[in-house]
Amino acid sequence: MLNLLFALALAASPEAKPATNVVCPVQGLKVTEKSKTVVVRGQEYRICCPGDCDTKLAKDPDKYLAKDGTPKNAGKATEKPSAGHEGHDMGHKH
């Protein structure tokens, strides 16, 4: 039920600014234009792990975003998954 409410809240976000980030604000992994997005504070952000990173970013945006909305980890992309993400494909098609 919570996931449904979360999805509805995301869908109802009017005219969000399009995503421009190239790394996931939560995990720091590279993202592309095909990556899933989440809307936080009227801005879309590309994420690497739907169902995990989107929830974390929406729940605690100040942890991951600067006051101007720029991801705190911008420019620090990593190829390695962080703790807890080893062993699954993080939603990526390889």
Backbone as JSON, one array per atom type, in Angstrom:
{
  "sequence": "MLNLLFALALAASPEAKPATNVVCPVQGLKVTEKSKTVVVRGQEYRICCPGDCDTKLAKDPDKYLAKDGTPKNAGKATEKPSAGHEGHDMGHKH",
  "N": [[0.82, -1.19, 0.0], [1.93, 1.24, 0.81], [3.87, 1.56, -1.2], [2.2, 1.98, -3.4], [0.97, 4.42, -2.72], [3.25, 6.01, -2.72], [4.02, 5.83, -5.4], [1.79, 7.05, -6.62], [2.04, 9.63, -5.59], [4.4, 10.42, -6.82], [3.64, 10.37, -9.5], [1.8, 12.41, -9.53], [3.22, 14.72, -9.4], [3.45, 17.9, -10.5], [4.75, 19.14, -13.52], [7.67, 18.66, -13.22], [11.13, 19.5, -13.14], [13.31, 18.34, -15.69], [15.47, 15.46, -15.35], [18.99, 15.73, -14.95], [21.17, 14.6, -13.88], [24.1, 12.48, -13.84], [25.01, 10.52, -12.25], [23.78, 8.31, -9.76], [22.13, 9.83, -7.08], [22.08, 8.57, -4.62], [23.57, 6.06, -4.54], [25.77, 6.64, -6.13], [26.45, 5.46, -8.5], [26.85, 5.23, -12.08], [24.33, 6.62, -14.17], [21.89, 6.64, -16.84], [20.07, 8.17, -19.6], [18.05, 6.35, -19.86], [17.61, 5.35, -17.38], [15.6, 4.76, -14.44], [13.51, 7.26, -12.9], [12.98, 9.59, -10.18], [10.94, 11.97, -8.58], [11.8, 14.7, -6.69], [11.23, 17.39, -4.67], [10.26, 18.89, -6.87], [12.04, 18.31, -8.9], [13.37, 16.03, -11.22], [15.28, 13.08, -10.72], [17.68, 10.81, -11.87], [18.0, 7.4, -11.04], [19.75, 4.47, -9.8], [18.7, 2.15, -8.69], [15.59, 1.17, -8.66], [13.01, 1.13, -6.24], [14.68, 1.11, -4.1], [16.81, 3.15, -4.08], [15.18, 5.27, -4.92], [13.29, 5.43, -2.88], [14.92, 5.97, -0.66], [16.02, 8.47, -1.41], [13.72, 10.07, -1.62], [12.79, 9.94, 1.0], [14.8, 11.1, 2.59], [15.96, 13.63, 1.44], [17.81, 15.7, 2.04], [20.08, 14.4, 2.87], [21.26, 13.51, 0.56], [21.18, 15.54, -1.36], [22.35, 18.81, -2.25], [21.61, 22.15, -1.07], [20.81, 23.58, -3.33], [19.77, 21.61, -4.91], [21.5, 20.03, -6.33], [22.98, 16.86, -6.66], [24.87, 15.64, -3.94], [26.96, 13.96, -4.47], [27.72, 14.52, -7.05], [29.67, 14.18, -9.95], [31.26, 12.19, -8.96], [31.2, 9.52, -9.84], [31.0, 5.97, -9.55], [32.01, 2.64, -10.33], [31.61, 0.48, -8.78], [29.26, -1.26, -6.78], [27.71, -0.12, -3.76], [27.79, -1.12, -0.27], [25.56, -3.74, 0.37], [24.51, -3.81, -2.15], [25.91, -5.58, -3.65], [25.97, -8.44, -5.69], [23.46, -8.29, -6.9], [21.74, -7.14, -9.85], [21.02, -4.48, -9.8], [18.97, -3.47, -11.28], [19.92, -2.92, -13.78], [20.41, -3.48, -17.24], [22.57, -5.6, -18.75]],
  "CA": [[0.0, 0.0, 0.0], [2.83, 2.39, 0.86], [4.45, 1.71, -2.53], [1.17, 2.54, -4.25], [0.87, 5.84, -2.38], [4.49, 6.63, -3.17], [3.94, 5.92, -6.86], [0.8, 8.07, -6.94], [2.61, 10.94, -5.26], [5.37, 10.73, -7.86], [2.91, 10.62, -10.74], [1.04, 13.64, -9.39], [4.13, 15.86, -9.34], [3.23, 18.69, -11.71], [5.83, 19.8, -14.23], [8.99, 18.54, -12.6], [12.27, 19.8, -14.01], [13.88, 17.07, -16.15], [16.72, 14.98, -14.74], [20.25, 16.03, -15.64], [22.27, 13.93, -13.18], [24.74, 11.35, -14.52], [25.26, 9.52, -11.22], [22.69, 8.15, -8.8], [22.41, 10.62, -5.88], [22.16, 7.72, -3.43], [24.66, 5.08, -4.61], [26.92, 7.17, -6.85], [26.7, 4.69, -9.72], [26.48, 5.92, -13.3], [22.97, 6.45, -14.67], [21.74, 7.11, -18.22], [18.74, 8.7, -19.91], [17.11, 5.24, -19.77], [17.45, 4.99, -15.96], [14.36, 5.17, -13.78], [13.61, 8.56, -12.25], [12.14, 9.91, -9.04], [10.78, 13.42, -8.45], [11.99, 15.2, -5.33], [11.22, 18.86, -4.63], [10.02, 19.44, -8.19], [13.15, 17.98, -9.8], [13.58, 14.61, -11.49], [16.63, 12.56, -10.55], [17.87, 9.43, -12.33], [18.47, 6.52, -9.97], [20.24, 3.18, -10.28], [17.98, 1.02, -8.1], [14.19, 1.42, -8.32], [12.57, 0.4, -5.06], [15.64, 1.32, -3.03], [17.36, 4.51, -4.14], [14.09, 6.24, -5.01], [12.71, 5.54, -1.54], [15.89, 6.65, 0.21], [16.13, 9.86, -1.82], [12.48, 10.76, -1.27], [12.65, 9.95, 2.46], [15.8, 11.96, 3.24], [16.67, 14.32, 0.36], [18.92, 16.51, 2.54], [21.26, 13.54, 3.0], [21.82, 13.25, -0.76], [21.12, 16.71, -2.23], [22.75, 20.11, -1.72], [20.46, 23.06, -0.97], [20.37, 23.99, -4.67], [19.22, 20.44, -5.58], [22.56, 19.25, -6.95], [23.39, 15.71, -5.86], [26.12, 15.87, -3.21], [28.02, 13.12, -5.05], [27.88, 14.86, -8.47], [31.05, 14.12, -10.42], [32.0, 11.15, -8.24], [30.64, 8.22, -10.26], [31.77, 4.77, -9.25], [31.55, 1.43, -11.02], [31.37, -0.56, -7.79], [28.09, -1.06, -5.94], [28.0, 0.07, -2.35], [27.4, -2.22, 0.61], [24.17, -4.14, 0.25], [24.13, -3.9, -3.55], [26.69, -6.6, -4.31], [25.24, -9.67, -5.94], [22.28, -8.16, -7.73], [22.07, -6.32, -11.01], [20.6, -3.11, -9.52], [18.02, -3.06, -12.29], [20.59, -2.58, -15.03], [20.48, -4.5, -18.28], [23.94, -5.67, -19.27]],
  "C": [[0.87, 1.25, 0.0], [3.47, 2.64, -0.5], [3.46, 2.34, -3.5], [1.02, 4.03, -3.99], [2.09, 6.61, -2.86], [4.45, 6.84, -4.68], [2.93, 6.99, -7.29], [1.32, 9.47, -6.66], [3.62, 11.36, -6.33], [4.67, 11.1, -9.16], [2.18, 11.96, -10.7], [1.92, 14.88, -9.36], [4.0, 16.69, -10.61], [4.52, 19.31, -12.23], [7.18, 19.82, -13.51], [10.05, 18.91, -13.63], [12.9, 18.47, -14.43], [15.21, 16.75, -15.48], [17.92, 15.34, -15.6], [21.42, 15.28, -15.0], [22.79, 12.73, -13.95], [25.2, 10.27, -13.55], [24.05, 9.48, -10.29], [23.03, 8.95, -7.54], [22.62, 9.78, -4.63], [23.4, 6.84, -3.48], [25.9, 5.6, -5.32], [27.28, 6.4, -8.1], [26.23, 5.48, -10.94], [25.03, 5.6, -13.67], [22.92, 7.02, -16.09], [20.34, 7.68, -18.4], [17.66, 7.62, -19.8], [16.86, 4.81, -18.32], [16.11, 5.47, -15.44], [14.58, 6.52, -13.1], [12.67, 8.65, -11.05], [12.09, 11.43, -8.97], [10.89, 13.79, -6.98], [12.08, 16.72, -5.42], [11.09, 19.48, -6.02], [11.1, 19.19, -9.21], [13.22, 16.47, -9.98], [15.05, 14.27, -11.25], [16.65, 11.13, -11.08], [18.46, 8.63, -11.18], [18.9, 5.18, -10.55], [19.37, 2.02, -9.81], [16.55, 1.39, -7.74], [13.77, 0.56, -7.13], [13.52, 0.53, -3.89], [16.11, 2.77, -3.04], [16.26, 5.56, -4.2], [13.47, 6.48, -3.64], [13.64, 6.3, -0.61], [15.99, 8.14, -0.12], [14.89, 10.65, -1.42], [12.33, 10.92, 0.25], [13.59, 10.96, 3.12], [16.61, 12.72, 2.18], [17.87, 15.14, 0.84], [20.21, 15.7, 2.7], [22.0, 13.43, 1.66], [21.92, 14.48, -1.67], [21.61, 17.96, -1.52], [21.51, 21.02, -1.7], [19.94, 23.49, -2.33], [19.82, 22.81, -5.49], [20.26, 19.59, -6.29], [22.89, 18.05, -6.07], [24.75, 15.97, -5.21], [27.27, 15.07, -3.79], [28.24, 13.41, -6.53], [29.35, 14.85, -8.84], [31.88, 13.04, -9.77], [31.49, 9.76, -8.59], [31.58, 7.08, -9.94], [31.18, 3.61, -10.02], [31.18, 0.34, -10.03], [30.12, -0.26, -6.99], [28.5, -0.87, -4.48], [27.5, -1.11, -1.54], [25.91, -2.49, 0.49], [23.71, -4.27, -1.19], [24.98, -4.92, -4.31], [25.77, -7.79, -4.57], [23.9, -9.51, -6.62], [22.55, -7.14, -8.8], [21.63, -4.88, -10.91], [19.68, -2.58, -10.61], [18.62, -2.73, -13.64], [20.55, -3.76, -15.98], [21.88, -4.49, -18.86], [23.98, -6.59, -20.47]]
}
